[in-house]
Amino acid sequence: MTEASEPREPDLVDRLLAAFDHLLDVVHDKVLRPIIMAARALAYGFIIVLVALVFVAALIIGFIRLLNIYAFHGHEWITYASVGAASLILGLVIWRRRRPLKLRK
């Protein structure tokens, strides 16, 4: 009974399995974790962009309906002209704020 209670030295199989486990931990931490984090960021980015796109589309549709019903009842062309003018002005402002490729760094 005294032999079973004494601590024994790990045999070759235990040492090899411990080394293999350590190797897998290192590979996971150094290789797989950055890949998983990048994939998560990419997936969440796509989701955020799609939700924002749906939200902007819903806002534009709501704005056009609001103008058609309350502001320019019976004159839909004024609604489309005003939304087009607002889009053109916003596009020009964005275009004006752009910088040449050399200055972006």
BELGI-V869894 format. One record per pair of residues at least 12 apart in sequence whose C-alpha atoms are under 6 Angstrom apart, sorted by the first residue. I is the first residue (numbers start at 1). J is the second residue. If there is no record, write none. Layout:
i=(I	I)
j=(J	J)
This chain:
none
